[in-house]
Amino acid sequence: LEAAENVRTAWFFRWSEAKPYFKEVNRTVMAQGQVEQFLSKHVRGGVNFTQACNTLFQGLASDGAKLALTNITRDCYLNTSSPLYGSRVLFFAHDETILEMPEALAPEAALEHSRLMVESMKKYVPDVALVAAPCLMKRWSKLADAVYDVNGRLKIWEPS
C-alpha cells in the first residue's frame, strides 16, 4: 500500500495538470452524465469517471483516425488526381488502415496515404509528433517494414 501511495504521489507531482483535469471531468460527469469531445463535439453519455477521463484524450485520436479514413476513402473513389485513386480501403482498426492499390502506383499511393493520415490527425492533436510510416506488401505481415530501392523509392517488402 505504501509503494502504491508513493507512485500515486510521484505521478501527481509529475503530471500536475491531472488534478484539475480530474476535478473538471468529475464535475461534468456528476452534473451531466456525459462528456463532449473538445473539437468534434461528439457526445459520449452514460460514462463513469474513468471512462470520461479516457474519452477526452483517446477520443481525439479516434476523431483524427476517422477523419483520416474519410479523407483516404474520398481520394480512393473521387479524387482522380490523387495517387490513391483506384485504391480501396480493406481494413481500418484504431490508427491503422490497410489499402489495396494498383501495384504500378503503389509507392506514390502509399506516401499519399501516410501524408493524409498525418494531416488528418494533426487537426485533432497538433502538438503531438505524428508518424505514419508507409509499407508495401503483397500479403500483410507484422514483420513487414518499409523497403526502398537505390533511388529512394518505396518498394514491396518480401518476407525473407
C-alpha atoms as one frame of an Amber mdcrd trajectory, in Angstrom:
protein
   0.000   0.000   0.000   2.850   2.362   0.825   4.521   1.711  -2.538   1.228
   2.443  -4.328   0.842   5.723  -2.410   4.413   6.697  -3.352   3.750   6.002
  -7.026   0.489   7.974  -6.872   2.206  10.947  -5.231   5.045  10.896  -7.748
   2.590  10.607 -10.641   0.575  13.639  -9.484   3.813  15.566  -8.933   4.997
  14.811 -12.481   1.594  15.431 -14.081   0.414  18.447 -12.094  -2.343  19.195
 -14.619  -4.040  15.892 -13.778  -5.703  17.032 -10.537  -7.592  19.972 -12.112
  -8.410  17.769 -15.128  -9.817  15.031 -12.900 -11.769  17.603 -10.873 -13.376
  19.082 -14.017 -14.171  15.674 -15.508 -15.729  14.539 -12.238 -17.813  17.735
 -12.030 -19.018  17.247 -15.626 -19.866  13.574 -15.182 -21.701  14.200 -11.908
 -23.680  17.106 -13.391 -24.369  15.785 -16.891 -23.552  12.080 -17.029 -21.804
  12.662 -20.333 -18.763  14.327 -21.860 -18.374  16.323 -25.060 -15.256  15.926
 -27.188 -13.211  19.137 -27.488 -13.126  19.654 -31.246 -15.599  17.299 -32.879
 -18.296  17.962 -30.261 -19.123  14.236 -30.222 -21.013  13.388 -27.050 -20.476
  10.198 -25.076 -23.154   9.510 -22.497 -23.573   7.036 -19.706 -19.927   7.285
 -18.719 -18.310   6.893 -15.352 -15.349   8.965 -14.187 -12.556   6.819 -15.649
 -14.355   6.350 -18.971 -14.860  10.113 -19.248 -11.199  10.823 -18.466 -10.102
   8.390 -21.155 -12.646   9.590 -23.706 -11.418  13.165 -23.688  -7.916  12.308
 -24.847  -8.323   8.969 -26.621 -11.360  10.388 -28.385  -9.126  12.951 -30.088
  -7.106  10.149 -31.655 -10.309   8.379 -32.642 -11.692  11.510 -34.294  -8.400
  12.037 -36.137  -8.281   8.452 -37.347 -11.871   8.634 -38.594 -11.107  11.887
 -40.424  -8.098  10.178 -42.000 -10.273   7.280 -43.120 -12.758   9.727 -44.645
 -10.025  11.647 -46.497  -8.328   8.488 -47.739 -11.612   6.976 -48.925 -12.517
  10.222 -50.695  -9.249  10.134 -52.608  -9.657   6.443 -53.450 -13.061   6.966
 -55.077 -13.434  10.621 -56.026 -10.118  12.432 -56.447  -8.902  11.410 -59.900
  -5.685  13.430 -59.439  -4.713  11.543 -56.263  -2.230   8.668 -56.374  -4.799
   6.865 -54.207  -7.465   6.966 -56.907  -8.397   3.362 -57.709  -7.173   2.075
 -54.354  -9.551   0.523 -51.837  -9.567   0.526 -48.047  -9.586  -3.083 -46.861
  -9.116  -2.658 -43.137  -9.435   0.060 -40.512  -8.711  -0.501 -36.829  -7.846
   2.198 -34.311  -4.982   4.010 -36.035  -4.189   1.635 -38.884  -5.578   1.435
 -42.388  -4.669  -1.199 -44.922  -5.316  -0.466 -48.563  -5.311  -2.468 -51.748
  -3.808  -0.453 -54.606  -2.624  -0.817 -58.175   0.969  -2.034 -57.981   2.223
   0.467 -60.556   1.108   3.398 -58.368   1.746   1.754 -55.020   4.855   3.755
 -53.965   3.165   7.102 -54.600  -0.168   5.913 -53.205   1.469   4.674 -50.003
   3.185   8.017 -49.465  -0.078   9.881 -50.064  -1.852   7.507 -47.685   0.723
   8.330 -44.995   0.513  12.063 -45.699  -3.276  12.046 -45.324  -3.057  10.070
 -42.073  -0.700  12.617 -40.524  -2.514  15.672 -41.920  -5.871  14.437 -40.645
  -4.585  13.573 -37.174  -2.900  16.981 -36.830  -6.331  18.620 -36.834  -7.072
  16.887 -33.534  -3.625  16.530 -31.951  -1.499  19.372 -33.374   1.107  19.233
 -30.609   1.854  15.533 -30.977   4.723  14.362 -33.191   2.991  12.103 -35.693
   4.396   9.453 -37.996   2.542   7.159 -40.364   5.290   5.107 -41.934   4.300
   3.620 -45.303   4.936  -0.006 -46.101   4.098  -2.043 -49.170   3.496  -5.773
 -49.089   1.620  -8.329 -51.134   0.478 -10.150 -48.010   0.029  -8.487 -44.627
   2.648  -9.310 -42.022   3.571  -7.785 -38.676   7.185  -8.340 -39.715   6.875
  -6.034 -42.729   8.850  -2.826 -42.838   9.399  -0.046 -45.336  11.889  -1.028
 -48.039  13.378   1.405 -50.545  15.215   0.888 -53.813  18.562   2.520 -54.657
  16.719   5.659 -55.815  14.868   6.006 -52.511  11.524   4.853 -53.956   9.347
   2.700 -51.734   9.189  -0.899 -52.921   7.321  -4.018 -51.923   8.569  -5.783
 -48.812   9.078  -9.520 -49.214   9.458 -11.995 -46.356  12.966 -13.428 -46.023
